[in-house]
Amino acid sequence: MKVTRAINSPIDIQLADIPVSPFINNYSLSFDGIDDFVQTSASTSGDITLAGWVDCNGTYTAWQVYFPLSIRVSNTGVPNETLGRLYKQGANLWVGLQMYDQNGANFSTYTAQGVLLEGAGWTHLCWTFDNTTKQIYLYINGVAQTWTSYSGTITTPYLTNPARLYNSPLFMGAYNNAGSWPFNGNVDEVCLFDRIVTPTEIVTLSTAPTVDLTSLNPVTWYRNGDNGVYKSPQWLIPNNENKDKVSNYSMAFDGIDDRVQLSSDFVASGEFTLSFWMKPVAVTGNGNIFPIGTFPDNQNHVRLDQIGVIYLKVQAVLCLFNEGVVGGGANNLVLDVWQHMTFIRDSSNVITCYRNGSTFGGTATNSGTLTLNSFGRVIANTFGFGGGLDGIAFWNSDQTSNLATIYNSGTPTTLPSGAVAHYKMGEDATFSGGVWTVPDSVGSNDGTSVNMTIEDRVGNAPNSTSNAVSLNMDEVDRATDVPT
């Protein structure tokens, strides 16, 4: 908001102390109603408030369901409900719910006031779900709605099951990760809360699309085009609190046949430092435990063996790091959690393993030549990795003095100089012809994916969660049509 101050003006007196909002809203995302959607990793398992701006400027077919926003509050049995549903009945597009009464009889509910005619302009929609009472409220442009149904009038739709059945992620532009019931129109300023937002706060959401929502503590807030970055062929849309972080995206490996192959080997015959972030799903099973190695042989690799045991194989010789024996298990691996791993060999050929900046399992001595060229796969399909990898870096030097900087208390940061290769994985990768190119950000030793799909770039990374990625969307899908 720009305020022009006039000398001795009464308006000047009233507005002089109103700060100019830094959140200028210039862009939204436009969905084509065919296969466009945005997949997020944001969810909440209790109370929910889901809100966003929707412009139904497309065309809609009678008796069809559409989802500009989607988060399921139940998934099986009776009832089955998803917040974010629009329904075309006759000439009107309604906000609706698919509900069930206490006897399991199906009835559909629609808002009395909430007609969203095609081309009617931007409308703010907000749903609240109380996980204790199972009540669902709807607010349109900040106003609480009275629900109507075929069988009468009810003040508040309700779910009859004693507990929430499904903890689904949030989607924009479709119902789920298959792109079902796609929406044709624009969506902007989407936010998800793990609490019931107050009516006063909902009015704020619906009247000020450029307001800073940080103080309301949303689980996630997507500013869509304003914070989005296009990395072919996807829009990367960060949770607003993550927008300035070094890494918001990683690559997920399926433990079956996924890998990223480097164009040439990393070779270290003397000092070296290997640094990477991983989110392992298991420490057993050959498909889950080899995050980095040399393809197609088995002479060099990192292998997870137990939560307290890791092997580094160098030129066919295993180096054992046993935290249970050396450290009493104090720094053991944790499954499904991002953690930082570092292997450093010094000038005396002593190799030390570190987890999250602290020693793991003692030391080993090995003077062989370390050769690495593959992420997520060693030899054949049975020797792979299941989980996330991010921020992989190599040095032909001992970086012990820089270890604290590299780990950075759990937050990826700009690396110390001297790295011979660095892979930011999902942050910088591009996808074309069914193949990911994972660039080396400090050199030219780029990686190329094998057997991986576009869904393998995911919106979480060390110290960064609830980010989003688009599917089937183009760079032109960022639109200048925004709520005002």
C-alpha positions in Angstrom: 0.0 0.0 0.0 1.4 3.4 -1.0 0.4 6.3 1.3 0.8 9.9 -0.1 1.0 12.3 2.8 -0.5 15.8 2.5 0.5 18.5 4.9 -1.9 19.0 7.8 -4.3 16.5 6.2 -6.6 14.5 8.5 -5.9 11.4 6.4 -2.2 12.0 6.9 -2.7 12.0 10.6 -4.6 8.7 10.5 -2.3 6.9 8.1 1.1 8.3 9.0 2.1 5.3 11.2 0.8 2.5 9.0 3.7 0.5 7.6 3.9 -0.3 4.0 3.4 -4.1 3.5 6.6 -5.8 2.2 4.4 -8.6 0.7 3.5 -7.2 -2.6 1.5 -9.8 -4.4 2.3 -9.9 -8.1 1.7 -13.5 -9.2 -0.6 -16.5 -8.8 -0.5 -20.0 -10.4 -2.8 -20.8 -13.2 -4.1 -24.4 -13.5 -5.3 -25.8 -16.8 -8.0 -28.2 -15.6 -6.3 -31.1 -17.5 -3.3 -32.3 -15.6 -1.7 -29.3 -13.8 -1.3 -29.6 -10.0 1.1 -28.8 -7.2 2.2 -31.5 -4.7 3.3 -30.5 -1.2 4.7 -32.3 1.8 2.7 -30.2 4.2 0.1 -32.0 6.4 -1.4 -31.9 9.9 -2.9 -34.8 11.9 -5.2 -32.8 14.2 -7.2 -29.7 13.9 -7.0 -28.0 10.5 -7.5 -24.6 9.0 -7.1 -24.5 5.2 -7.3 -21.2 3.3 -6.5 -19.7 0.0 -7.6 -17.3 -2.8 -9.4 -18.9 -5.8 -10.4 -17.4 -9.1 -12.8 -19.7 -11.0 -12.1 -18.2 -14.4 -12.2 -21.5 -16.3 -15.0 -23.6 -17.6 -16.8 -26.3 -15.7 -19.0 -29.3 -16.6 -22.3 -30.0 -14.8 -22.2 -32.6 -12.0 -18.4 -32.6 -11.9 -16.2 -32.1 -8.8 -13.1 -29.8 -8.8 -10.4 -29.2 -6.3 -8.5 -25.9 -6.3 -7.2 -27.0 -2.8 -7.3 -30.5 -1.3 -6.6 -32.1 2.1 -8.4 -35.2 3.3 -9.8 -35.4 6.8 -11.0 -39.0 6.3 -10.2 -41.6 3.8 -11.9 -44.9 4.5 -15.3 -46.1 5.8 -18.1 -43.7 6.6 -17.7 -40.7 6.2 -15.1 -40.0 3.5 -14.4 -36.3 3.3 -11.9 -33.8 1.7 -11.7 -30.1 2.3 -11.4 -27.9 -0.8 -14.2 -29.4 -2.9 -16.1 -27.4 -5.6 -19.1 -28.9 -7.3 -20.9 -27.8 -10.5 -24.7 -28.2 -10.2 -26.7 -26.7 -13.0 -25.5 -23.2 -13.8 -23.7 -22.7 -10.5 -20.4 -23.8 -9.1 -20.7 -24.4 -5.4 -18.4 -25.0 -2.5 -19.5 -28.4 -1.1 -18.8 -31.4 1.0 -19.7 -35.1 0.6 -21.1 -36.0 4.0 -22.9 -38.8 5.7 -25.6 -38.9 8.4 -25.4 -41.0 11.6 -27.0 -44.0 9.7 -24.5 -43.8 6.9 -26.9 -42.3 4.4 -25.1 -40.2 1.8 -26.1 -36.5 1.4 -24.4 -33.6 -0.3 -24.1 -30.2 1.3 -23.6 -26.9 -0.5 -23.4 -23.3 0.8 -26.4 -21.1 0.6 -24.3 -18.0 -0.1 -21.3 -19.5 -1.7 -22.1 -19.6 -5.4 -18.8 -19.3 -7.4 -19.9 -18.4 -10.9 -17.3 -18.8 -13.6 -15.5 -15.5 -14.1 -16.8 -14.0 -10.9 -13.3 -13.0 -9.8 -11.1 -13.8 -6.8 -12.8 -15.4 -3.8 -11.2 -16.3 -0.4 -12.1 -19.7 0.8 -11.4 -21.0 4.3 -12.3 -24.4 5.9 -11.8 -25.3 9.5 -12.0 -28.9 10.8 -12.2 -29.6 14.6 -10.6 -33.0 15.2 -12.4 -33.4 18.5 -16.0 -32.5 17.6 -15.6 -33.5 13.9 -17.2 -30.2 12.8 -16.4 -28.5 9.6 -17.0 -24.8 9.1 -16.6 -22.8 5.8 -15.9 -19.1 5.4 -16.3 -17.3 2.1 -14.6 -13.9 1.9 -14.3 -14.0 5.7 -18.0 -14.7 6.3 -19.1 -17.9 8.1 -21.6 -19.9 5.9 -24.8 -21.7 6.8 -24.8 -25.1 5.1 -27.9 -26.5 3.3 -28.5 -30.0 2.1 -31.1 -32.0 0.2 -32.6 -33.3 3.5 -32.9 -30.0 5.3 -30.7 -27.3 6.9 -27.7 -27.9 9.1 -25.6 -25.3 10.8 -22.4 -27.2 10.7 -21.5 -30.3 8.8 -19.9 -33.0 10.9 -18.0 -36.2 10.7 -19.4 -39.1 12.7 -16.2 -41.3 13.1 -14.5 -41.1 16.5 -11.1 -40.2 15.0 -9.6 -38.7 12.0 -8.7 -41.5 9.6 -6.2 -40.0 7.2 -3.3 -37.6 7.4 -2.9 -36.6 3.8 -0.6 -33.9 2.3 -2.0 -30.7 0.8 -2.5 -30.4 -2.9 -3.2 -27.4 -5.1 -5.1 -27.8 -8.4 -6.2 -31.4 -8.0 -7.4 -34.0 -5.4 -4.2 -36.1 -5.1 -0.9 -37.0 -6.6 -2.6 -38.6 -9.5 -4.0 -35.2 -10.5 -7.6 -36.4 -10.1 -10.5 -33.9 -10.4 -8.3 -31.1 -11.8 -9.2 -27.4 -11.3 -9.4 -24.8 -14.1 -8.5 -21.4 -12.7 -6.0 -19.5 -10.5 -4.9 -20.2 -6.9 -2.9 -17.9 -4.7 -1.7 -17.3 -1.1 -2.5 -20.8 0.2 -2.0 -21.5 3.9 -2.4 -24.5 6.2 -2.7 -24.3 10.0 -2.6 -27.1 12.7 -5.2 -25.2 14.7 -8.7 -23.6 14.4 -7.9 -20.1 13.2 -10.2 -17.5 14.9 -12.9 -15.7 13.0 -11.0 -12.4 13.4 -7.9 -14.0 11.9 -9.9 -15.4 9.0 -11.2 -11.9 8.3 -7.5 -10.8 8.1 -6.7 -13.6 5.7 -9.6 -12.7 3.5 -9.2 -8.9 3.3 -5.4 -8.5 3.0 -3.9 -10.9 0.4 -0.5 -9.1 0.9 -0.4 -9.3 4.7 2.5 -11.0 6.5 1.1 -14.2 7.9 4.2 -15.2 9.8 2.8 -14.1 13.2 -0.1 -16.5 12.7 2.3 -19.4 12.6 1.0 -21.5 9.7 2.3 -25.0 9.1 2.9 -23.7 5.6 2.2 -20.7 3.5 2.6 -20.8 -0.3 2.9 -17.4 -2.0 2.9 -19.4 -5.3 4.3 -17.3 -8.1 5.8 -14.6 -5.9 8.2 -17.0 -4.2 8.2 -19.7 -6.9 11.2 -20.5 -9.0 11.0 -22.4 -12.3 13.5 -25.2 -12.7 12.5 -27.0 -15.8 10.0 -28.5 -16.0 8.7 -27.7 -12.5 7.8 -24.8 -10.3 9.6 -25.0 -7.0 7.3 -23.3 -4.4 8.8 -22.9 -1.0 7.0 -22.7 2.3 7.4 -18.9 2.8 9.5 -19.3 6.0 12.0 -21.4 3.9 12.3 -19.0 0.9 15.8 -17.8 1.8 17.3 -21.1 2.8 20.2 -22.7 0.9 18.3 -26.0 0.3 14.6 -26.7 0.2 14.5 -29.7 -2.2 16.3 -33.0 -2.3 16.2 -36.2 -4.4 14.3 -39.3 -3.1 15.7 -42.8 -4.0 13.4 -45.8 -4.1 15.8 -48.5 -3.1 14.9 -50.5 -6.2 16.9 -49.2 -9.1 17.3 -45.4 -8.8 20.7 -43.8 -9.1 22.5 -40.7 -10.2 25.6 -41.4 -12.3 28.4 -38.9 -12.4 30.1 -38.1 -15.8 33.5 -39.0 -14.3 34.9 -40.5 -11.1 35.9 -38.7 -8.0 39.4 -40.1 -7.2 41.4 -39.4 -4.1 44.7 -41.1 -3.5 45.7 -38.9 -0.6 43.7 -36.7 1.7 40.0 -36.4 1.1 36.7 -35.2 2.5 33.3 -36.7 1.6 30.3 -34.8 2.9 26.6 -35.5 2.4 23.2 -35.3 3.9 21.0 -38.4 4.1 17.5 -39.4 5.3 17.7 -43.2 5.5 14.6 -45.4 5.7 16.5 -48.4 7.0 19.9 -49.8 7.9 19.2 -53.4 6.7 18.4 -54.8 3.3 20.7 -54.3 0.3 18.3 -52.0 -1.4 18.4 -49.5 1.4 21.9 -49.1 2.7 24.3 -47.9 0.0 23.9 -44.1 -0.4 27.2 -43.6 -2.4 29.4 -45.9 -4.3 31.1 -46.9 -7.5 29.0 -48.3 -10.3 29.2 -50.9 -11.7 31.7 -52.5 -9.3 31.7 -53.0 -5.5 35.2 -51.7 -4.7 34.2 -48.3 -3.1 31.1 -47.4 -1.2 29.4 -46.2 2.0 27.3 -48.9 3.6 24.9 -48.6 6.5 24.9 -51.7 8.6 23.2 -50.9 11.9 22.1 -47.7 13.5 25.6 -47.7 15.2 27.6 -49.3 12.4 28.8 -47.8 9.1 31.4 -49.1 6.6 33.4 -47.1 4.2 35.0 -49.4 1.5 38.1 -47.9 0.0 39.8 -49.8 -2.9 38.1 -53.1 -1.8 39.1 -52.7 1.8 36.4 -52.2 4.5 36.8 -49.5 7.1 34.6 -50.2 10.1 33.1 -47.4 12.2 31.2 -48.8 15.2 29.5 -46.1 17.3 28.1 -48.7 19.7 31.5 -49.8 20.7 33.5 -46.6 20.5 30.9 -44.0 21.5 28.4 -46.1 23.4 25.7 -45.4 20.9 25.5 -41.7 21.8 25.7 -40.6 18.1 23.7 -43.4 16.5 21.9 -43.0 13.2 18.2 -42.1 13.3 15.9 -43.4 10.6 13.7 -41.0 8.6 15.6 -38.0 9.9 18.0 -35.8 7.9 21.5 -36.1 9.2 24.9 -35.0 8.0 27.7 -37.5 7.3 31.4 -36.7 6.8 34.4 -39.0 6.1 37.8 -37.3 6.3 41.2 -38.9 5.6 44.2 -36.9 6.9 47.9 -36.9 5.8 48.6 -40.0 7.9 45.9 -42.0 6.1 43.7 -42.0 9.2 40.0 -41.8 8.3 37.5 -40.3 10.7 33.7 -40.6 10.4 31.4 -37.8 11.7 27.7 -37.7 12.1 26.1 -34.2 12.6 29.6 -32.7 13.3 30.5 -35.2 16.0 32.7 -38.3 15.7 30.9 -41.6 14.9 32.5 -45.0 15.5 36.2 -43.9 16.0 38.8 -44.1 13.2 40.3 -46.4 10.7 43.5 -46.5 8.7 43.5 -47.0 5.0 45.9 -45.7 2.3 44.0 -47.0 -0.8 42.6 -44.9 -3.6 39.0 -43.8 -3.0 36.9 -43.8 -6.2 33.2 -42.8 -6.2 30.8 -42.0 -9.1 27.3 -43.0 -8.2 24.6 -41.9 -5.7 22.0 -44.4 -4.6 23.4 -47.5 -6.4 26.3 -49.9 -6.2 26.6 -52.7 -8.8 23.2 -54.2 -9.6 19.7 -53.3 -8.5 20.0 -55.2 -5.2 22.7 -52.8 -3.9 21.1 -49.4 -3.5 19.7 -46.8 -1.2 16.2 -46.0 0.0 15.6 -42.4 1.3 16.7 -38.9 0.6 20.1 -37.5 -0.4 21.2 -33.9 -0.5 24.2 -31.6 -0.5 26.9 -34.1 -1.6 30.4 -32.6 -1.7 34.0 -33.8 -2.3 37.4 -32.3 -1.4 40.8 -33.6 -2.2 41.9 -32.3 1.1 41.5 -32.6 4.9 38.6 -30.3 5.9 38.6 -31.1 9.6 39.2 -27.4 10.4 36.0 -26.5 8.4 33.8 -29.3 9.7 31.7 -27.1 11.9 31.1 -24.8 8.9 30.2 -27.6 6.6 27.7 -29.1 9.1 26.5 -25.6 10.2 24.4 -27.0 13.2 22.1 -28.8 10.9 21.5 -26.1 8.3 23.1 -26.5 4.8 25.1 -23.4 4.0 27.6 -22.1 1.5 30.5 -24.5 1.5 34.1 -23.6 2.3 36.3 -23.0 -0.8 38.2 -25.8 -2.4 35.5 -28.4 -3.0 36.2 -30.3 -6.3 32.5 -31.2 -6.7 29.2 -30.2 -5.0 25.7 -31.5 -5.8 22.7 -29.6 -4.5 20.5 -32.4 -5.9 16.9 -31.3 -6.1 17.7 -27.6 -5.7 19.4 -27.3 -9.0 18.4 -30.4 -11.0 16.5 -30.1 -14.2 14.4 -32.9 -15.9 14.2 -33.5 -19.6 13.4 -36.6 -21.7 12.8 -38.7 -18.6 16.2 -37.9 -17.2 17.4 -35.7 -14.3 20.5 -33.6 -14.8 22.1 -32.9 -11.4 24.7 -30.2 -12.0 28.0 -30.0 -10.2 27.8 -26.4 -8.8 31.5 -25.9 -8.5 32.8 -27.8 -11.5 31.6 -29.7 -14.6 31.2 -33.3 -13.3 27.4 -33.3 -13.7 25.3 -36.3 -12.7 22.6 -38.0 -14.8 19.7 -40.0 -13.3 18.9 -43.6 -14.2 15.4 -45.1 -13.6 14.2 -42.0 -11.8 11.0 -40.0 -12.5 10.0 -36.4 -12.1 8.4 -37.2 -8.8 11.8 -38.0 -7.3 12.5 -34.3 -6.6 10.7 -33.7 -3.3 10.0 -30.6 -1.3 11.9 -31.4 1.9 15.5 -31.1 2.8 17.7 -30.7 5.9 16.1 -28.0 8.1 13.4 -27.3 5.5 10.0 -29.0 5.2 6.6 -28.5 3.6 7.9 -27.1 0.3 6.0 -27.8 -2.9 6.7 -28.9 -6.5 4.4 -28.6 -9.6 3.6 -31.4 -11.9 2.8 -31.0 -15.6 3.0 -27.2 -15.4 4.9 -24.8 -17.6 6.8 -21.6 -17.0 3.9 -19.6 -18.4 1.6 -20.9 -15.6 2.7 -18.1 -13.4 0.0 -15.5 -13.9 -0.2 -11.8 -13.1 -3.8 -12.2 -12.2 -3.9 -11.8 -8.4 -6.4 -11.1 -5.6 -6.5 -7.4 -4.6 
